[in-house]
Amino acid sequence: MRQVLAFLLFCSCVSAQNSLIKKRIQFTAIDKQGKIIALTPLSPLVTVVNNDYRSLSYTVESTSTLPLRVGLVVDASNSVQRTLVDNVVGGAARFLGTTLKPNDAAFVISVHSEISVVQDWTSDGNLIFTSVSKLRAGGGTALYDGIYFACKKLAAESVASRKVVIVASDGDDNQSHASLEETFKYCAQNSVAVNTLDEAGQPSRGAIALRRLSQKTGGLYYAPSNDREIIQATDQLGFYWNAQYAGTATFLSLPEDKKIKDVYVLSAKDLLRFKASVLPDAAE
C-alpha cells in the first residue's frame, strides 16, 4: 500500500512539473523617475501578468552582451523647429556612431507625409551621420506610421538582440494611418522599446504622445532644450541599453498568449515595478 501511495505521489509531482508554464520575459530596469536601477542575477524578482498571474520564480540575466538593433526615426516635417531638430538629430546620430560595435546595426527613417528609409542597416557611424545631415524639411507628419514601420523592421530581425527605436520629433502627427495606441501596442508586443527625444522642448499635445509611447514600451522620454541637455540625454540612452534584462519566469497558469496584456516585473516587496514584455519565442 505504501508503495502504491509513493508511486501516486511521484506521478502527481511529475504531472505538476509538466504542467508548469515557462515564459521568457524582458524588461528595462528604470523606475518611475527614469532612474536606472542596477540589478544582479540574485535580485529577488517576480513576474506578474494581467495583475492576476504571479510567477513562482523568475531567473534574470543581463542582455547587455546581446547586439544592438536600432532604428532612428527622424521627423523631417515642416512642423518642427529646425535649429533644435538639427542639434537633437545630430546628437543622436553622433551617439550612434560612437556606440555601435561591429556586431551592432542601425537604420535611419525620415518621416514626412510618407516614410523613407534613408539609410538601411549599417554599423558605420559615418553613414548614419551623413544620411541624417542630408535630410530636408517639408510636408506633413506620418509619425506613428514611421515608428510602426521601424518596430516592424526590428521585429523581423531573427538575431537575438536588444531592439530599440529612437524618435526625434515634436510628437505632432497629422497623416498617419496607424493610431498612437496601435503603434505602442505593436512595439510593446514585439519587445521594441521606443525612446523619444522631444524636439519641441516644451509641454504640448505632441509631448504627451511621445511620453506615452516611451512609457508604454519601456523606453525613455527626454525634452532637451540645449546642447548640454542633448548630450546628457544621449549619454543616458547608453546607460539605459545596459540596463536591459531578460529571464525565464515559471507560472502555474496563464491566459492564452493573445490575451496577455499587462506584464510587469516586481522587485522585493513590490517596491519597484518595471514594465515588461513576453519575448515572441518565450514558450518552452
C-alpha positions in Angstrom: 0.0 0.0 0.0 2.8 2.4 0.9 4.5 1.6 -2.4 1.3 2.5 -4.3 0.9 5.8 -2.4 4.5 6.7 -3.1 4.0 5.9 -6.8 0.9 8.1 -7.0 2.7 10.9 -5.2 5.6 10.6 -7.6 3.2 10.7 -10.6 1.4 13.7 -9.1 4.7 15.6 -8.8 5.8 14.8 -12.3 2.4 15.9 -13.7 2.6 19.2 -11.8 6.1 19.9 -13.1 5.0 19.1 -16.7 2.1 21.5 -16.4 4.2 24.4 -15.4 4.4 27.2 -17.9 7.7 28.9 -18.7 7.9 32.3 -20.5 10.9 34.4 -21.5 10.3 37.9 -20.0 12.3 41.0 -21.0 12.3 44.4 -19.2 14.4 47.5 -18.6 15.2 48.4 -15.0 14.2 52.0 -14.8 12.0 53.5 -12.0 9.1 56.0 -12.4 11.5 58.9 -12.3 13.5 57.5 -15.2 16.4 56.4 -12.9 18.2 53.3 -14.0 18.4 50.5 -11.3 21.3 48.1 -11.2 20.3 44.5 -10.7 22.2 41.3 -10.2 21.3 37.7 -11.1 20.5 37.2 -7.4 18.0 40.1 -7.3 14.6 38.7 -5.9 12.2 39.4 -8.7 8.7 38.1 -9.7 6.7 38.5 -12.9 3.0 39.5 -12.8 0.7 39.1 -15.9 -2.6 40.9 -16.2 -2.4 41.7 -12.5 -3.7 38.1 -11.7 -1.0 35.7 -12.6 2.1 35.7 -10.5 5.2 33.7 -11.3 6.6 31.1 -9.0 10.1 32.2 -9.9 11.9 34.5 -12.2 15.6 33.9 -13.1 17.1 37.1 -14.6 20.2 37.7 -16.6 21.5 40.9 -18.3 21.1 41.3 -22.0 23.8 43.9 -22.4 26.0 41.4 -24.2 23.4 41.0 -27.0 24.0 43.0 -30.2 22.0 46.2 -30.7 19.5 46.8 -33.4 18.5 50.4 -33.5 16.0 52.3 -35.7 16.4 56.1 -35.7 13.2 57.8 -36.7 13.6 61.5 -37.7 10.7 63.8 -38.0 11.6 65.9 -41.1 8.2 67.6 -41.4 7.5 71.4 -41.5 6.0 71.4 -38.0 9.3 71.2 -36.1 11.7 73.9 -35.2 14.8 73.3 -37.4 17.5 74.6 -35.1 16.8 72.4 -32.2 16.0 69.5 -34.5 19.3 69.6 -36.2 21.0 69.6 -32.8 18.9 66.8 -31.4 19.2 64.6 -34.5 22.8 65.4 -34.9 23.4 64.4 -31.3 21.6 61.1 -31.7 23.5 60.3 -34.9 26.8 61.1 -33.3 25.8 59.0 -30.3 25.0 56.0 -32.5 28.3 56.5 -34.4 30.3 56.1 -31.2 28.1 53.5 -29.6 27.6 50.9 -32.4 30.1 48.0 -32.4 30.8 45.8 -35.4 28.1 43.3 -34.5 25.5 46.1 -33.9 23.4 47.7 -36.6 21.1 50.7 -37.1 18.9 52.2 -39.8 17.5 55.7 -40.3 14.0 56.6 -41.3 12.8 60.0 -42.5 9.2 60.9 -41.7 7.2 63.4 -43.8 3.8 62.6 -45.3 5.5 59.3 -46.3 8.1 57.1 -44.8 11.6 56.8 -46.3 14.5 54.6 -45.3 17.4 57.0 -45.9 20.0 54.6 -44.5 19.4 50.8 -44.2 21.2 48.5 -41.8 24.7 49.6 -41.0 27.2 49.6 -38.2 29.1 52.5 -39.8 28.5 55.7 -37.8 29.7 57.9 -40.6 27.0 56.6 -42.9 24.4 57.3 -40.3 25.6 60.8 -39.7 25.8 61.5 -43.4 22.3 60.3 -44.1 20.9 62.5 -41.3 22.8 65.6 -42.5 21.2 65.3 -45.9 17.6 65.4 -44.6 15.5 68.3 -45.7 12.2 69.5 -44.1 8.9 69.5 -45.8 5.3 68.2 -45.8 3.1 66.7 -43.2 3.8 64.2 -40.5 3.0 60.5 -40.5 5.0 60.0 -37.3 3.1 57.0 -35.9 3.4 55.2 -39.3 7.1 55.8 -39.2 7.5 54.4 -35.7 5.3 51.4 -36.5 7.4 50.8 -39.6 10.6 50.9 -37.6 9.2 48.5 -35.0 8.1 46.1 -37.7 11.5 46.2 -39.3 13.2 45.5 -36.0 10.7 42.7 -35.2 11.6 41.0 -38.4 15.2 40.5 -37.2 15.8 36.9 -36.4 19.0 37.5 -34.5 18.6 37.6 -30.7 19.3 41.3 -29.9 18.3 44.4 -28.0 15.7 46.1 -30.2 15.4 49.9 -29.8 13.8 52.8 -31.6 15.0 56.4 -31.1 12.5 59.0 -32.2 13.5 62.7 -32.8 10.2 64.6 -33.2 7.9 67.2 -31.7 5.2 64.4 -31.5 2.8 66.2 -33.8 1.1 63.7 -36.1 -1.4 64.6 -38.8 -1.2 62.0 -41.5 -0.7 58.5 -40.1 -2.9 55.6 -40.8 -1.8 53.9 -37.5 -3.1 55.3 -34.2 -0.9 56.1 -31.2 -2.4 53.1 -29.4 -1.9 50.7 -32.3 1.7 51.9 -32.5 2.7 51.4 -28.9 0.8 48.1 -28.7 2.6 46.7 -31.7 6.1 47.9 -30.5 5.5 46.5 -26.9 4.2 43.2 -28.2 7.4 42.8 -30.2 9.7 43.8 -27.3 10.8 47.0 -29.0 11.5 49.9 -26.7 10.7 53.4 -28.1 12.9 56.2 -26.8 11.8 59.7 -27.6 13.7 63.0 -27.9 11.2 65.8 -27.9 12.4 68.4 -30.4 9.8 70.9 -29.2 11.3 71.1 -25.8 8.1 72.4 -24.2 4.7 71.0 -22.9 2.4 70.2 -25.8 -0.1 67.6 -27.1 2.8 66.1 -29.1 5.0 65.9 -26.0 2.2 63.9 -24.2 2.1 61.4 -27.1 5.9 61.0 -27.1 6.0 60.4 -23.3 3.2 57.9 -23.6 5.0 56.0 -26.3 8.1 55.7 -24.2 6.2 54.7 -21.0 4.1 52.1 -22.7 7.1 50.4 -24.4 9.6 50.6 -21.6 11.6 53.4 -23.2 12.8 56.8 -22.0 11.4 60.3 -22.8 13.6 63.4 -23.0 12.9 67.0 -23.9 16.4 68.6 -24.2 16.4 72.4 -24.7 20.1 73.0 -25.3 23.3 71.2 -26.4 24.3 70.2 -22.9 20.9 68.5 -22.2 21.1 66.8 -25.6 24.4 65.2 -24.6 23.0 64.2 -21.2 20.0 62.6 -22.9 22.1 60.5 -25.4 24.5 59.5 -22.6 21.5 58.3 -20.6 20.5 56.2 -23.5 23.8 54.4 -23.4 23.3 53.6 -19.7 19.8 52.5 -20.4 20.8 50.0 -23.0 23.0 48.3 -20.5 20.0 48.1 -18.0 18.0 45.7 -20.1 17.3 42.3 -18.7 15.6 39.0 -19.7 14.9 35.8 -17.9 12.7 32.8 -17.6 9.5 33.1 -15.5 7.7 30.0 -14.3 3.9 30.0 -13.8 1.3 27.6 -12.6 -1.1 29.0 -15.2 -1.5 31.8 -17.7 -4.1 33.1 -20.1 -3.7 32.5 -23.8 -0.9 34.4 -25.4 -3.3 36.7 -27.3 -5.0 37.6 -24.0 -1.8 38.7 -22.3 -1.9 42.5 -22.0 0.0 43.8 -19.0 3.3 42.3 -17.9 5.4 43.7 -15.1 8.5 42.6 -13.2 8.4 43.4 -9.5 11.3 43.7 -7.1 11.4 42.5 -3.5 8.3 43.6 -1.5 7.0 45.2 -4.8 9.0 48.4 -4.0 9.9 48.7 -7.7 7.7 47.9 -10.7 9.2 47.5 -14.2 7.1 47.4 -17.5 8.0 44.1 -19.2 7.1 42.1 -22.3 6.9 38.4 -23.3 9.5 37.5 -25.9 8.0 36.0 -29.1 9.9 32.8 -28.7 9.2 32.6 -24.9 7.1 29.4 -24.8 9.2 26.4 -23.9 
